[in-house]
Amino acid sequence: MKQMKLLAGTLGVAAALAAQSAFGAGFGIYEGSARGNAMGTEVTADPASPSVLYNNAAGMTELEGTQMEAGATFIRPSQTVQTRTLAGVDNNYADSKWWTPPHAYATHQFNDKVWTGIGIFSRYGLGVEYEDDWAGRYNCQKATIQSIDVNPSVAFKALDNLSLAVGLRAEWFEFELNKAIPTGTPFVDPDLQFHMKGDSWGIGYNLGAYYQATDWLAFGLAYDSEIEQEVEGEYDTTHPLLAGGDGSGDITTPGILRFGTSVKATDKLTVNAGIVYTMWSSYDELAIDFDPALLGQRESSVTEKNWDDVFRYQIGAEYALNETWALRAGYIYDETPDPDAHVDYIVPGNNRNLISLGVGYQKGDFSCDLSYTYLMIEDRDIAVSAERAEEGVLPGEFNDGDAHLIGLSLGYKL
């Protein structure tokens, strides 16, 4: 089979679930636990539960015995894509549905030096759907990528106040794309329908460090590697004679670097802040190869992307009312990686602002965390060149983009 770059990333949902839109700038997913969600997803240097595996596996050295945590984030998005054509202005609304990316973690302390843990979650996400006959149908009608990471890690105390970690990431993803193909062939419909679907497994790694500088100050640093994948799948069309064939390709998901700090301001108040650097420049093009050639003519389809490496700024706070209840809040500013010259309808987004609130309950060995996040996407004008118009992208605007995210996590210490 031939090679095909489908996308440089994957959807943050479990294997059999799909999402309506990406919830981090670009198509990143950062929602790893309800506590983390409530604190602006910043717990890189705050190892309060097994969900620290999502941000920084080195932090699990602060967890005693064997602990488990599992839950999900319930997400309802909304987005309007405006197109301007000779026929006028058209507003296209994506259907709003609830989507549920899950998470699960377990950690175990072998002795005073060595810990191990495993996390099941997603790093990247994308999913969008439009009406079949909308003006941008030649660029995208529906795009969905599902993925899940299985991430075992080992951490050890290099010093009494310094922990290091290393882990293996096994990442599964599935890509699916629907769009229309214009044709002047007289014996078929003017718009042919194109559908493609493929999946793959890839292997990467993660590194982490946790440093407890003082009783009230800690730092965390973590890295998730790029993952190179080879996708194999099939495509089909509604052409009566040239129905479809095989497709395959290469994907490189971006590396992620996290740095965070946690300050114990008082006995009751903890304040976390951090930066996430996502190396989206690995997504330089969307290229699809076909075998046999699409409609007997095109052996490949290449769309230039040239995304930028970007930052995500996170801050969160937790106030312990007592030994049982805690209140939390957070804020995030998330930069978009897709430049104006290459924006399309597969990722109809822009810079994002997120505001979060949450509450935590702890009773004995049992814990329950609940969070709510409101995500706001900044409006964005779309001014396209003749080349982009050939790819089905029209002048217009992305507007009124937002999402409601509700997180729930349950934890237990054995």
C-alpha positions in Angstrom: 0.0 0.0 0.0 1.0 3.6 -0.6 1.7 6.2 2.1 -0.8 8.9 3.1 -0.4 11.7 5.6 -3.9 11.9 7.1 -3.4 14.3 10.0 -0.7 15.1 12.5 -2.7 14.2 15.5 -5.6 12.2 16.9 -8.9 12.6 18.7 -9.1 12.6 22.5 -11.8 10.1 22.9 -11.9 6.4 23.7 -11.9 3.8 20.9 -15.6 3.7 19.8 -16.4 7.4 20.6 -16.3 10.4 18.3 -16.2 14.1 18.9 -18.0 17.0 17.4 -15.1 19.5 17.5 -11.6 19.8 18.8 -11.4 21.2 22.3 -7.8 22.4 22.5 -6.4 24.9 20.0 -5.5 23.0 16.8 -6.9 19.6 17.8 -5.3 18.9 21.1 -7.1 17.4 24.1 -6.0 18.4 27.6 -8.8 17.2 29.8 -7.3 14.4 31.8 -9.3 14.5 35.1 -12.1 16.5 36.8 -9.6 18.0 39.3 -7.2 19.0 36.6 -10.0 20.4 34.4 -11.2 22.6 37.3 -7.6 23.9 37.9 -7.0 25.0 34.3 -5.6 21.5 33.5 -2.5 22.6 35.3 -1.3 19.8 37.7 2.2 19.2 36.3 3.8 19.9 39.7 0.8 19.0 41.9 0.6 15.2 42.4 -2.6 15.0 44.4 -4.1 11.9 42.6 -3.2 9.2 40.0 -4.4 11.6 37.2 -1.0 13.3 37.5 0.1 10.6 35.0 -1.7 12.7 32.4 0.6 15.6 32.9 3.7 14.3 34.6 4.3 10.7 35.5 7.2 11.7 37.9 4.7 13.1 40.3 3.3 9.7 41.2 6.2 9.2 43.7 4.1 11.4 46.0 1.3 8.9 46.1 1.3 6.2 48.8 0.4 2.6 48.3 -1.9 1.6 45.4 -4.4 4.2 44.1 -6.9 4.3 41.2 -8.9 7.0 39.5 -11.4 6.9 36.6 -13.9 9.2 35.0 -14.9 11.2 31.9 -15.4 14.7 30.6 -18.8 15.3 29.1 -18.5 17.9 26.3 -21.1 19.8 24.3 -19.7 22.1 21.6 -21.2 24.6 19.2 -19.7 26.4 16.2 -20.9 28.5 13.3 -19.0 28.6 10.0 -20.0 31.5 7.7 -19.4 31.3 4.0 -19.7 34.1 1.4 -20.4 33.3 -2.2 -22.0 35.0 -5.2 -25.3 33.6 -3.9 -24.9 35.5 -0.6 -23.9 34.8 3.0 -24.7 31.4 4.6 -24.3 30.5 8.2 -23.6 26.8 8.8 -24.4 25.4 12.3 -22.8 22.2 13.6 -25.2 20.0 15.5 -24.6 20.1 19.2 -24.3 16.7 21.0 -22.7 15.4 24.2 -19.4 13.6 23.8 -17.6 11.7 26.5 -13.8 11.1 26.4 -13.0 8.9 29.4 -9.8 8.6 31.5 -8.5 5.9 33.9 -5.3 5.6 36.0 -3.7 3.3 38.5 -0.4 3.8 40.5 1.5 1.4 42.8 4.3 2.1 45.2 6.8 -0.8 45.2 9.1 0.7 47.9 10.5 4.1 49.0 12.3 4.5 45.7 10.2 3.0 42.9 6.6 3.5 41.7 4.8 2.3 38.6 1.6 3.5 37.0 -0.6 3.2 33.9 -2.9 5.7 32.2 -5.5 5.4 29.5 -6.5 8.7 27.9 -6.1 10.8 24.7 -3.8 13.6 23.7 -5.3 14.9 20.5 -8.7 15.3 19.1 -10.7 16.3 16.1 -14.3 15.9 14.8 -16.6 18.2 12.8 -19.7 17.6 10.8 -21.7 19.9 8.3 -24.7 19.5 6.1 -24.0 17.4 3.0 -25.0 20.2 0.6 -23.3 23.2 2.4 -21.0 25.6 0.4 -17.8 24.2 1.8 -18.6 20.5 1.1 -15.7 20.2 -1.4 -13.3 20.7 1.5 -15.1 18.8 4.3 -18.5 17.4 5.1 -17.4 15.3 8.1 -14.0 14.6 9.7 -13.5 12.4 12.7 -10.4 11.0 14.3 -10.6 8.7 17.3 -7.7 7.8 19.4 -6.6 6.5 22.8 -3.2 6.2 24.5 -2.2 3.3 26.7 0.7 4.7 28.8 2.6 2.6 31.4 5.3 4.5 33.3 7.9 4.0 35.9 9.1 6.6 38.4 11.8 6.7 41.0 13.3 9.0 43.5 16.7 10.1 42.3 17.0 12.3 45.5 14.7 12.8 48.4 13.2 15.9 46.7 13.8 14.9 43.0 11.8 12.3 41.1 12.3 11.1 37.5 10.0 9.1 35.2 10.0 7.3 31.9 7.1 5.7 30.1 6.0 3.9 26.9 3.0 5.3 24.9 1.0 2.9 22.7 -1.3 5.1 20.7 -4.3 3.9 18.5 -6.2 6.2 16.2 -8.7 6.0 13.5 -9.3 8.6 10.8 -12.5 9.2 8.8 -13.2 11.8 6.1 -16.3 12.6 4.1 -16.4 15.3 1.4 -18.0 16.0 -2.0 -16.1 15.8 -5.3 -17.3 18.1 -8.2 -17.5 16.4 -11.6 -18.8 17.2 -15.0 -19.4 13.6 -15.9 -22.9 13.6 -17.6 -24.1 10.2 -16.3 -23.5 10.8 -12.6 -24.7 13.3 -10.1 -22.7 16.6 -10.3 -21.4 16.0 -6.8 -19.8 12.6 -6.1 -19.4 11.6 -2.5 -16.0 10.6 -1.2 -15.4 8.6 2.0 -12.2 7.4 3.5 -11.4 5.5 6.8 -8.2 4.1 8.2 -6.5 3.2 11.5 -3.1 2.4 13.0 -1.1 1.9 16.2 2.1 3.9 16.9 4.7 3.8 19.7 6.2 6.8 21.5 7.6 7.6 25.0 7.2 10.1 27.8 9.7 11.6 30.3 9.0 13.5 33.5 10.7 15.2 36.4 9.3 16.5 39.7 11.3 18.7 42.1 10.0 19.6 45.6 12.1 22.7 46.2 10.6 23.5 49.6 7.6 22.5 51.7 5.6 25.1 49.8 7.1 25.2 46.3 7.4 22.4 43.7 8.2 22.3 40.0 7.3 19.8 37.2 8.7 19.2 33.7 7.4 16.6 31.3 7.7 15.6 27.6 5.5 13.5 25.4 7.3 12.5 22.2 6.1 12.6 18.6 4.6 9.4 17.4 5.1 8.2 13.8 2.3 6.0 12.6 1.5 4.2 9.4 -2.2 4.2 8.5 -3.9 1.6 6.4 -7.5 2.0 5.2 -9.9 2.1 2.3 -11.7 4.8 0.3 -14.9 4.7 -1.7 -16.9 7.0 -3.9 -20.4 7.0 -5.4 -19.1 6.8 -9.0 -20.8 3.8 -10.6 -17.7 2.5 -12.3 -14.8 3.7 -10.1 -16.0 2.8 -6.6 -12.8 2.9 -4.5 -9.7 1.2 -3.3 -7.0 1.2 -0.7 -5.2 4.0 1.0 -2.3 4.2 3.5 -0.1 6.8 4.9 2.2 8.3 7.5 1.2 10.5 10.5 3.5 12.2 13.0 1.7 13.5 16.1 3.3 16.5 17.7 5.5 16.4 20.7 4.4 18.2 23.9 6.5 19.9 26.5 5.0 21.0 29.8 6.4 23.1 32.6 4.5 23.8 35.8 4.9 25.1 39.3 2.8 24.6 42.4 2.8 27.0 45.4 1.3 26.2 48.7 0.4 29.8 49.6 -1.3 28.8 52.9 -2.3 25.6 54.6 -5.5 25.8 52.7 -4.7 27.5 49.4 -2.7 26.0 46.5 -1.9 27.9 43.4 -0.6 26.2 40.2 0.7 27.8 37.0 2.2 26.4 33.9 3.0 26.5 30.2 2.4 23.8 27.5 4.4 24.0 24.3 2.9 21.9 21.5 5.1 21.3 18.5 2.4 21.4 15.8 5.0 22.1 13.1 5.0 18.3 12.6 1.7 18.9 10.7 3.1 20.3 7.5 0.6 18.8 5.0 -2.5 16.7 4.6 -1.6 14.2 1.9 -3.7 11.3 0.7 -2.6 8.6 -1.8 -5.0 6.4 -3.6 -4.6 2.9 -5.0 -6.0 2.6 -7.5 -6.1 6.3 -8.5 -9.1 8.3 -7.3 -11.7 8.3 -10.2 -9.0 6.8 -12.3 -7.1 10.2 -12.4 -5.7 11.2 -9.1 -3.1 9.1 -7.4 -2.7 11.5 -4.5 -4.2 14.6 -2.9 -1.9 17.0 -1.0 -3.0 20.1 1.0 -0.3 22.3 2.5 -0.8 23.1 6.3 2.5 24.4 7.7 1.1 24.7 11.3 3.1 26.7 13.9 4.4 25.5 17.3 2.3 27.2 20.0 1.9 27.9 23.7 -0.9 27.2 26.1 -0.9 29.2 29.3 -2.6 27.7 32.4 -3.3 28.8 36.0 -5.4 27.2 38.7 -6.1 27.3 42.4 -7.6 25.0 45.1 -8.9 26.1 48.5 -9.5 23.4 51.1 -12.6 24.3 53.1 -11.8 21.4 55.4 -10.5 17.8 55.2 -13.5 16.8 53.2 -14.3 19.6 50.7 -12.2 21.7 48.4 -13.1 24.4 45.9 -11.2 25.0 42.6 -11.0 27.4 39.8 -8.8 28.0 36.7 -8.1 29.9 33.5 -6.5 29.0 30.2 -5.4 30.9 27.1 -4.8 28.5 24.2 -3.0 29.7 21.0 -4.2 28.3 17.6 -1.4 26.7 15.5 -3.1 27.0 12.1 -2.0 30.1 10.2 -4.5 32.2 8.2 -3.0 31.1 4.9 -3.9 27.5 5.6 -7.1 27.5 7.7 -9.8 25.1 6.5 -13.1 23.5 7.6 -11.5 20.4 9.1 -10.3 22.5 12.0 -12.7 25.5 12.2 -11.1 27.2 15.2 -9.0 30.0 16.6 -7.4 31.1 19.9 -9.4 30.0 22.9 -10.2 31.2 26.4 -11.3 28.7 29.0 -12.7 29.4 32.5 -13.3 26.5 34.9 -14.7 25.8 38.4 -14.9 22.7 40.4 -15.4 21.0 43.8 -13.6 18.0 45.4 -14.9 15.6 48.0 -12.6 13.3 50.1 -13.9 10.8 52.7 -11.5 8.2 53.9 -10.0 6.3 50.9 -12.7 7.5 48.5 -12.6 10.8 46.5 -15.0 12.4 44.0 -14.2 15.4 41.8 -16.6 17.5 39.7 -15.7 20.3 37.3 -17.3 22.7 34.8 -15.4 24.5 32.0 -16.7 27.1 29.6 -14.6 27.3 26.4 -14.8 30.4 24.1 -13.3 30.4 20.6 -12.4 33.8 19.3 -14.1 34.8 16.0 -11.9 34.5 12.9 -12.1 36.0 9.4 -11.3 33.7 6.4 -9.8 35.4 3.4 -8.7 32.9 0.9 -6.5 32.8 -2.3 -7.4 31.2 -5.6 -5.4 28.1 -4.5 -7.4 27.7 -1.3 -10.7 28.2 -3.3 -9.6 25.2 -5.4 -9.4 23.2 -2.2 -13.0 24.1 -1.4 -12.3 26.9 1.2 -14.4 30.1 0.7 -14.2 33.6 2.2 -16.2 33.9 5.4 -15.8 33.7 9.2 -15.7 31.3 12.1 -17.9 32.7 14.9 -20.0 31.9 18.0 -17.7 29.0 18.9 -18.0 27.6 22.4 -18.3 24.5 24.4 -19.5 23.3 27.8 -17.3 20.7 29.5 -18.4 18.8 32.6 -15.8 16.5 34.3 -16.4 13.7 36.8 -13.6 11.6 38.4 -13.8 8.9 41.1 -10.8 7.8 43.1 -9.9 5.1 45.6 -6.9 4.2 47.7 -6.4 0.4 48.3 
